[in-house]
Amino acid sequence: MMDTINIAVIGMGTVGQGVAMMLLGQRELLEKQLGYKLVLKRILEKYYDKQLDFDRGDIPISGEWRDVLDDPDIHIVVETMGGIEPAKTFITEALRSGKHVVTANKDLLALHGQELFAVAKESGTDLYFEASVGGAIPILYSLRQNLTSDPIQEVMGIVNGTTNYILTRMANEGGDFAGILADAQRLGYAEVNPASDVEGIDSGRKAAILSTLAFHSQVVLDDVYIQGITEITREDIQFADHMGYAIKLLAICKEVDGKVEARVHPTLLPKSHPLSTVQDTFNAIFVKGGHFGEVMLYGRGAGRFPTACAILGDIAEIVRNIRFKCSGRLTQVYGREKEIIPIDDVETRFFMRLLLTDKPGVLAVVTKTLSKYNVSLETVNQMDLIEGDAELVFVTHLVREGDMRKALEEIGKLDVTKKIVTVLRVEGV
């Protein structure tokens, strides 16, 4: 007879039901690999009378957390309810009671991850969270295990499927942001309130988690500079395409001179960069190290079953730890060991579209102003005249962000400047 591992799932939303369905449907496969019988022993759901998408048989469902916490036979708690509270309290109490926890809760981890890891370490339990970034893409396991032999220099990724879907369609079809967002909502790719996705907050949470693991120093959501895609226009995408770039919303995490930069914003990528080819709702994370070089992981970043697959992978890992009595081996608590680089001190390239008066000497006036703030130009392109004015597109060399802001402020006040149309950052060159 196999020993039994009892599991409770708290939260029967899309992901929670996916986990339950896969636990029931894939049990035989998992048991063959793990050597343990896996039993879904209890479901916790606030609306315990809600209609489920699967037949739970005789598995008890409850709206009371104590029914899970006080059950000594439950070994693993899977938290899929989301949000900060009561999830934080539930996870903390479960860990302190000796139960292992698997969560997909990026919101909670981006704010309180280190506090929870400290509880897990103190109690000798496992807290696993692969599904919090990238769905089925095993990026966090890779950062914690496979790539630990080499200092990581950079993690850069498309970690939000909604925004990638919108930007892909804008690029392929020439549509506008508002219209394609409405389609994404109708198709279920975007929430009724899409702010977390399109304003970059979801990606910012994931950037905090990625930075913490990659650079072994605590990074929280407030450390991440965030800009969304709501101001991107079809013209921006067309101009970028003309110059050999694609526009993607990227989470960018780097270690520079022993300090950490973490930012999320729309970014121009050369079409030769592998991230530029990632389409629709797919995610991809690109990692650069000093010795292993460049690695990219690609796949479905969200959805019921991709996320559930990541959660079941964490369950399997915890079961192995229980079997070999090595729980807590990956629990690492990071303090603020490395300084966060303020956005004004970050160095990057910029793409600018300026609408200028079409007369002799205008370009010289602009370049002189840029030079005053140490901004040098890599390329300059003049596009079509617009009612007698000239639209110029610039790409700079590396420049400090604060210097670029000052230059743009002064350019905006020049008599020859009609409008600063777009300013975006450029990476991967």
C-alpha positions, -999 to +999 in steps of 0.1 A: +000+000+000+012+035-009+015+062+018-011+089+013-006+127+008-037+146+016-043+179-002-067+208+004-075+234-023-087+268-011-105+289-037-126+274-064-122+300-091-109+292-126-074+280-114-086+263-082-111+242-102-083+234-127-061+221-099-089+200-086-097+186-120-061+177-127-055+162-093-085+139-099-078+132-136-040+128-134-038+110-101-026+077-115+002+093-135+014+113-105+012+084-082+034+063-105+060+090-106+059+099-069+052+066-051+025+082-030-012+082-032-025+117-037-059+125-022-079+157-026-092+156+009-110+189+012-121+220-007-124+254+008-147+279-009-164+310+005-194+303-016-195+267-008-227+261-026-214+274-060-217+253-091-184+236-100-172+225-134-164+190-122-179+162-102-163+164-067-180+132-056-177+128-018-149+154-014-162+177+014-165+214+006-165+240+033-165+278+038-147+276+071-108+279+071-106+261+104-119+229+087-086+229+068-062+243+094-074+220+122-073+188+101-040+171+111-042+147+081-039+175+055-003+177+043-004+203+015-026+234+011-030+249-024-040+286-022-057+298-054-081+324-039-058+354-047-056+388-031-037+398+000-062+389+028-073+365+040-048+346+018-018+359+038-033+348+071-043+314+057-008+307+043+009+319+074-013+298+097-009+268+074+029+270+074+030+274+112+008+244+117+033+223+097+014+222+064+032+228+031+018+255+008+016+260-029+004+293-042+000+312-075-006+345-056+018+370-073+001+400-056+008+386-022+044+374-030+054+408-046+044+425-013+050+400+015+070+372-001+100+374+022+078+375+053+061+343+043+093+326+033+107+334+068+077+317+083+083+286+061+119+285+071+111+288+108+086+260+106+106+237+083+078+237+057+078+243+020+063+273+003+063+268-035+051+294-060+060+285-096+026+294-110+030+330-098+050+340-129+047+326-164+020+300-158+034+267-171+068+282-179+093+268-153+112+301-149+112+303-111+124+267-107+152+275-132+162+306-113+162+287-080+179+255-093+192+251-128+208+285-132+222+291-097+258+282-107+262+314-127+256+350-116+226+362-136+230+395-153+196+401-168+160+388-168+138+403-195+104+390-203+069+392-217+050+381-186+014+393-194-006+376-221-033+403-223-010+431-233+010+409-256-023+399-274-032+436-278+002+446-291+003+416-314-030+425-330-021+462-332+010+452-351-006+426-374-038+443-381-032+480-377-060+483-352-062+508-323-057+501-286-093+507-275-109+485-301-086+456-296-089+458-258-127+455-262-122+424-284-098+410-257-125+415-230-151+399-252-129+368-258-120+365-221-083+375-225-088+407-205-108+414-174-138+437-173-115+461-154-082+456-173-062+482-154-039+457-137-028+443-171-028+473-194-012+497-169+016+472-162+009+464-126+005+427-131+039+426-149+054+448-121+044+422-095+061+395-115+092+417-121+095+420-083+095+382-079+119+376-107+144+403-095+143+389-060+151+353-071+176+363-099+197+387-078+192+372-042+180+405-028+145+416-018+126+436-044+090+445-037+064+460-060+071+496-049+107+492-061+096+486-097+091+514-122+059+508-141+044+522-173+016+505-192+006+504-228-025+526-228-007+554-247+007+532-275-008+540-309-009+522-342+015+549-356+041+541-329+040+505-339+042+514-376+072+537-372+089+511-350+083+484-376+097+507-403+129+510-383+132+473-377+117+471-342+087+455-325+070+470-294+065+447-264+055+453-228+086+440-210+095+433-174+132+442-173+154+431-143+192+437-143+221+438-119+244+467-127+275+473-106+261+454-077+228+473-078+194+461-091+171+478-116+136+466-120+112+482-145+081+475-167+073+495-197+066+494-235+099+487-252+112+486-287+131+454-294+150+447-326+132+421-348+163+399-344+157+395-307+139+363-298+114+381-276+102+402-305+086+371-322+064+361-292+028+365-303-007+366-290-012+355-253+021+336-251+047+346-225+085+343-227+114+351-204+149+357-216+177+352-191+214+362-195+243+349-175+280+354-176+288+317-184+257+300-196+250+328-220+214+333-231+184+312-223+147+318-233+117+300-218+084+302-238+049+290-233+014+297-220+016+323-192-019+320-178-051+300-181-068+273-160-047+243-170-013+259-177-014+274-142-027+242-127+002+223-143+027+246-126+008+241-093+008+203-097+045+204-105+051+222-071+029+196-054+051+168-069+082+186-057+069+189-022+059+152-022+094+143-031+107+165-003+084+147+022+095+113+009+132+120+013+128+142+045+143+173+030+115+198+033+126+234+034+157+229+012+147+257-013+135+282+013+156+312+011+149+346+028+165+376+012+170+410+029+176+442+010+211+432+002+214+453-030+204+489-036+176+496-061+186+519-089+162+548-092+147+552-126+164+585-132+198+567-129+189+538-153+207+539-186+189+529-217+183+539-253+152+559-264+129+562-294+114+596-300+088+610-324+088+648-325+066+671-346+087+701-355+083+732-376+096+725-411+123+751-417+161+752-420+182+746-389+154+729-369+174+696-366+205+715-354+185+732-327+171+698-314+205+680-316+222+709-298+196+706-269+201+669-267+239+672-267+236+697-238+222+668-217+247+641-230+222+626-254+237+614-286+218+601-316+222+567-333+196+573-361+174+601-374+146+596-398+123+623-413+088+610-421+061+627-441+052+664-437+020+669-417+003+702-426+036+719-432+053+704-402+080+677-402+078+645-381+112+633-371+120+599-355+151+595-334+168+566-317+195+575-291+226+558-279+227+548-242+217+577-220+209+582-183+171+584-179+173+616-158+193+634-185+168+623-211+139+637-191+157+671-188+164+672-225+128+664-234+116+691-210+137+717-227+128+704-262+092+707-253+097+745-247+115+752-280+097+774-305+103+748-332+086+720-313+050+715-321+046+683-301+066+655-285+045+627-299+061+596-284+090+586-262+097+549-257+127+529-244+148+506-266+164+473-253+181+443-268+204+462-291 
